[in-house]
Amino acid sequence: MRPGDAAHVVAIYQAGLDAGNASFETTDPTWQAFDTAKLPLRRHVAADTTTGQVLGWIAAAPSPADVPTPASSSTASTSIPVTAAAALPPHCCGP
């Protein structure tokens, strides 16, 4: 994930928020806030190999500080939002 992906990443994030299935937040963060909140080496985009269009992303953030357990210092919270075009069709994985 690079700064050049910012508009696509934030748009996918907002689409998930609009659908009510991405977060407890109601609006997408600025790129600067997003960039600051995620672990630098633990974020990636998935792009169409033909068009280069970003279809989804994954990013890890440090576990919240309000979970004070020994394990929380070595864990992360992850997000894996995808565009509607990249989502699996309902019939692909079962009856």
matplotlib code that plots the C-alpha trace (Angstrom):
import matplotlib.pyplot as plt

x = [0.0, 1.5, 0.3, -0.8, -3.4, -4.9, -7.9, -8.9, -8.2, -10.3, -13.1, -13.3, -13.3, -16.1, -18.2, -17.9, -19.0, -21.9, -23.1, -22.8, -20.4, -16.9, -16.4, -18.0, -16.9, -19.3, -16.8, -13.6, -10.4, -8.1, -5.2, -2.8, -4.9, -5.2, -1.5, -0.6, -2.9, -1.7, 1.5, 3.8, 4.9, 1.5, -0.7, -1.2, -3.6, -5.1, -5.3, -6.7, -3.6, -5.1, -6.4, -4.4, -7.7, -7.5, -10.1, -9.4, -6.9, -5.6, -4.0, -3.0, -3.1, -1.7, -4.2, -6.1, -4.3, -7.5, -6.9, -4.2, -3.1, 0.3, -0.9, -2.1, 1.4, 2.1, -1.2, -2.8, -6.2, -6.8, -9.2, -9.8, -12.3, -13.0, -15.0, -18.4, -16.8, -14.2, -16.6, -17.4, -20.8, -23.3, -23.4, -19.7, -19.1, -22.2, -25.7]
y = [0.0, 3.3, 6.9, 6.6, 4.1, 6.5, 7.6, 4.0, 2.7, 5.4, 5.0, 1.3, 2.0, 4.5, 2.1, -0.4, 2.2, 3.3, -0.4, -0.6, -3.6, -2.2, -0.5, 1.3, 4.5, 6.5, 8.4, 7.4, 8.8, 11.2, 9.4, 11.0, 9.5, 6.1, 6.1, 6.9, 4.3, 1.3, -0.7, 0.4, -3.1, -4.8, -3.2, -4.3, -3.7, -6.3, -4.9, -6.2, -7.4, -6.1, -2.7, -2.0, -1.0, -1.5, -4.1, -4.4, -3.9, -5.4, -3.5, -4.3, -1.8, -2.2, -3.6, -1.0, 0.3, -0.2, -4.0, -4.2, -7.9, -9.4, -10.8, -7.5, -6.2, -8.7, -8.7, -6.6, -5.8, -6.4, -5.1, -6.7, -4.5, -5.3, -3.7, -5.1, -6.3, -8.3, -9.9, -13.6, -14.2, -15.8, -19.1, -19.7, -21.3, -23.3, -24.2]
z = [0.0, -1.1, -0.8, -4.5, -3.4, -0.8, -2.8, -3.6, -0.1, 1.5, -1.0, -0.3, 3.4, 3.0, 0.9, 3.7, 6.3, 4.0, 3.9, 7.7, 7.7, 8.0, 11.4, 14.3, 12.7, 10.5, 8.2, 6.6, 8.1, 6.2, 4.6, 7.2, 10.0, 8.3, 7.5, 11.1, 12.6, 10.6, 11.0, 8.1, 7.0, 7.5, 4.8, 1.2, -1.6, -4.0, -7.5, -10.8, -12.8, -16.1, -15.1, -11.9, -10.2, -6.4, -5.4, -1.7, 1.0, 4.2, 7.0, 10.6, 13.5, 17.0, 19.4, 21.3, 24.4, 26.4, 26.3, 28.9, 28.8, 28.3, 25.0, 23.7, 23.3, 20.6, 18.8, 16.0, 14.7, 11.0, 8.4, 5.0, 3.0, -0.6, -3.4, -4.3, -7.6, -5.7, -3.2, -3.8, -5.3, -2.8, -4.7, -4.9, -1.5, -0.7, -1.6]

ax = plt.figure().add_subplot(projection="3d")
ax.plot(x, y, z, "-o")
ax.set_aspect("equal")
plt.show()
